[in-house]
Amino acid sequence: MDLLKLNDGNEIPTMGYGLGTANYKSDGSSPPDKELVKTVVMAVNTGYHHLDGAEVYGNEAELGQAIKESGVPREKLYVTTKISGTKVQDTQEAFALSLKKLGLDYVDLYLIHAPFFAKTPEDLQAKWADMEAIQASGKAKTIGVSNFLKPDLEAVLKTAKVIPAINQIEYHPYLQHGDLVDFHKKHGIATAAYGPLTAAVKAKPGPLDATYEELAKKYGVTPGEIALRWVIDQGMVVLTTSSNEQRLKDYQKVSQFKLTPKEVEEISEIGKKKHFRGFWLDKFAADDKS
Ligand SMILES: NC(=O)c1ccc[n+]([C@@H]2O[C@H](COP(=O)([O-])OP(=O)(O)OC[C@H]3O[C@@H](n4cnc5c(N)ncnc54)[C@H](OP(=O)(O)O)[C@@H]3O)[C@@H](O)[C@H]2O)c1
C-alpha cells in the first residue's frame, strides 16, 4: 500500500481498515468479542496494516488482541485511536486507558474524534494542547483531529504549536464539504476520508451510478474500487471496512490502477448533484453541506 507523507515527517498508509461502523461494539466493557478479533486478524493478514480504532468504538481490546494474534510485528502496523469527541474528560487518562486496552506502548496516530465536546474555542485549544503534550511524550507519533470544520480548525490554529497532521472526515462525492479540503491543503493538513463507499453503496441510486459502472468496466474493478481510488487520487487517505474477506482482498486492487485527473474531476462534478451525509446526523441539518 502506498504511503502519504504527513506534515510532521511521518508516513501513513493511504488505505486503512476501520474498526468503527460495522465493527462498533456498543458496550465496551462486555467480554472480548472473539468473532471481531478474527475479522480484524483476517483484515491484517489480507494486507491492511493501517488500523483505524477509537475509544468510542468500544473495541480497542479486540483491536489489541488482533494485533497480537496477527503475528505481524508492531512496527509494521499503523495504529490509530481517538479520544471521544462528545465527552468531557481528562485527555491523559483517556489516552492511558486506550493504550492499556490496546496493549500497546504507543500509537501511530491519536485523534480528537470530534469537536462536539467543546462549548467554546478555548475548550478546543486546551484539548489540542493536551494532544501536543501526548505527542511530545512519544506515545503518539502523530496527532490530528476528526470531524473538524473550518471554524474548529481556525480556533485550534490560533494557539497550536503543532499543526494537526490530519483531519478525518466523512468524504465522498456526495459530501465534499465546500472549501474545507482547500483549507486543509493551505495549512498542510492531510485529509482522511471515512464513508468512502457511500455513493457506491448506501446512497444509491444516484447521479454517479452510470459513471462508476463505466469506469469499473474500463479498469476491470468494481464501483467500490473506483470510489476508493477517487479519494486516493486526490492525495488523501481512505478508510474502509468490511467483514467480507473476498471484498477486502478485492479492495487491495485499488493499488493496481489510477484514475486520470479528468476522471477524478468528472466524479467530483457529478457528485455535486446530490447531497448525502451518513454520520453525525444529530449534529447537522439535512441540507448542511459543510
Ligand atoms: N471519525 C469518524 O467520526 C468516523 C465515522 C465513521 C467511520 N469512521 C471510520 O471509517 C471506517 C470506514 O467507514 P465506513 O464503514 O462508513 O466505510 P465504507 O468503506 O464507506 O463502508 C463500509 C461498509 O460498506 C459495506 N459494503 C462494502 N461494499 C459493499 C457492497 N458492494 N455492497 C454492500 N455493502 C458493501 C461493508 O459491508 P460488508 O462488511 O458487508 O463488506 C461495510 O459495512 C470506519 O470503520 C471507522 O474506522 C470514522
The ligand as a Gaussian input file, in Angstrom:
#p B3LYP/6-31G(d) Opt

LIG

0 1
 N      -14.233000       9.696000      12.602000
 C      -15.494000       9.360000      12.495000
 O      -16.398000      10.044000      13.013000
 C      -15.864000       8.133000      11.704000
 C      -17.200000       7.915000      11.342000
 C      -17.485000       6.787000      10.578000
 C      -16.463000       5.922000      10.196000
 N      -15.172000       6.153000      10.585000
 C      -14.085000       5.214000      10.254000
 O      -14.080000       4.889000       8.892000
 C      -14.217000       3.491000       8.711000
 C      -14.929000       3.193000       7.436000
 O      -16.227000       3.791000       7.436000
 P      -17.429000       3.170000       6.650000
 O      -17.778000       1.845000       7.238000
 O      -18.501000       4.158000       6.510000
 O      -16.726000       2.899000       5.257000
 P      -17.175000       2.412000       3.844000
 O      -15.974000       1.729000       3.318000
 O      -17.769000       3.536000       3.084000
 O      -18.360000       1.354000       4.069000
 C      -18.085000       0.058000       4.516000
 C      -19.387000      -0.688000       4.622000
 O      -19.881000      -0.868000       3.316000
 C      -20.284000      -2.224000       3.161000
 N      -20.033000      -2.618000       1.772000
 C      -18.866000      -2.609000       1.119000
 N      -19.005000      -2.976000      -0.172000
 C      -20.324000      -3.267000      -0.310000
 C      -21.095000      -3.711000      -1.393000
 N      -20.562000      -3.930000      -2.603000
 N      -22.405000      -3.874000      -1.189000
 C      -22.968000      -3.665000       0.025000
 N      -22.271000      -3.227000       1.103000
 C      -20.962000      -3.034000       0.937000
 C      -19.419000      -3.022000       4.101000
 O      -20.141000      -4.168000       4.483000
 P      -19.542000      -5.672000       4.386000
 O      -18.997000      -5.986000       5.740000
 O      -20.715000      -6.492000       4.021000
 O      -18.489000      -5.670000       3.313000
 C      -19.205000      -2.057000       5.244000
 O      -20.212000      -2.203000       6.222000
 C      -14.948000       3.044000       9.991000
 O      -14.830000       1.683000      10.254000
 C      -14.251000       3.904000      11.011000
 O      -12.998000       3.363000      11.350000
 C      -14.869000       7.255000      11.309000

